């Protein structure tokens, strides 16, 4: 049975890859985006397709549609972009989720919220299971995003308890891949762009902080399984292989220009020192785990960046 899917943030990095999978599966897709970080070229291949509709809209404003599934991905996800207008970021998480839950309630749709590992803050528990409640600075420069996603999760469960709204919550850990913005500000894109430009790679705080990097195709597979599964969540979706930022920099440098140097900068405020998901719940409930190793994923990502960045150098 063909379903009608609304993907908020559908022209963005993760959203556009999700749109690809839904369209390839023969579904109907409504892609909603305000183009703050989304780009039309990410979904250009579907424009004009009879099963695809593109809507320019900001989720902080209500919208009336008839859909079966709501994939709520709309929100800038990198510090550079969500700190550009922190009030707008908080409104997107709160009002945007409120509006999408209202729509889901009205039309009887199931909603999947793209939450984040940032709800764990700078964790005192490592690695992070879903039961860990986090260590977040509510008044820090990152709190517009961290706290925004926390209230979005709260709203989802309140709608579930009060109105019986069907919800699914994914806590997404660091994701990378083709279509990341060149000015994204996250570590993978930063290193790739610097390396392609032939400039030293910037290591903040010595590069000893850790992250776990999930390739976008693996993440989208997890989102699809979560939406159609029976588990409400929250469920961690991420790659459990932990790397220091310096190790990541070395891998990028080795693939692009092994002679590049590193330069050091102080660690930004509230930047978590560790980030690694426990994914046993996703393995058990969704039969999901990542399959693409970091070296392979970086190769594909670098090829995409090379096409885009070298035209501008």
Steps between C-alpha positions, in 0.01 A plus 500: 500500500639836397517748783522879496810623683574852622874561549574828678851616424478276195741709291768475768791260540328206673151590378592481133654155541179389673295648214710297255423176683127572525473597133700196390254286700208641297351713780340845473719771653427857605833674562470804726794737550569870562851473345689630803743210466315295238572534128282434197783319322481226765156397377513636144484149350144462634356839400227438244448137603126428540554350847708790630396845622731775625360753747687808620384542857631571849388244759461773763179584310211248492417320176203283399578189296372145463781252571556156653856544629681810629880496510586806708861580412475879469759675716855622438728236653850650496620754759590756231144502372295449815699767688454749213148568632458308826149634567385380158663161568312463828175605327558244226539219752209607721244659268599286202452179697179635654360577154601163355352314797178700456491395136571137592217506753252653255564258213595190701857491367801341666779747578871429524707764679865537406640566845869505578779362714541859622218433747771317698709820519858454620433150630600371842412146381701345217393359260148643503193274531145628446433485873767761578332836566787722399714787627393808305582864570158661471642852456804427281556602139396153375185477713272638226554168320555262793206627704290548188526131420432406862172696504415351160531151651285615794228627266498173309442293811238741634308473171531122522370495857223758456381433144632156407715651221731243345861613547848370433813670636850453360799640689742557215875498560761666277407431137700580187487438127436661161294823495636636827538875461853623436452762775325252728743562786502138614827320527479268197413778257752737661788256456405403144466861383826604667684203349362563151608863529849391608492678836590355844226310681370671814495287816303649789622410847773276364254273319471250785123534533315205347210455260331208325435557130205340319476506120174655379377189314526296821312766695216520246459122513464528878240777468295291254504200733407714801205664323352167392589309817305467822743673738423861591853585610699696577749280313863589442601493133871537447821312440642354823861515373666783694780715355692797631469813290872474430452148361226634272726782384776252421262286294379800298856627454622159384229479232551853366846638581726311747744792523254740667575629848271540802436825688358527850216715632326514841198272551168685443265555795285199594656280230447143629821308572353159422223370278432132433161327470384180658299346213387172659137621497515573126666164439229318695190695399588606145752233401719796402865583525733705278683315222718770340843548657643848547770465233244392239252770594768770495604392151144551370461827689831641380410418138178699537677795665774495238242551225348797681793665676766491232271695267516786751873494578 
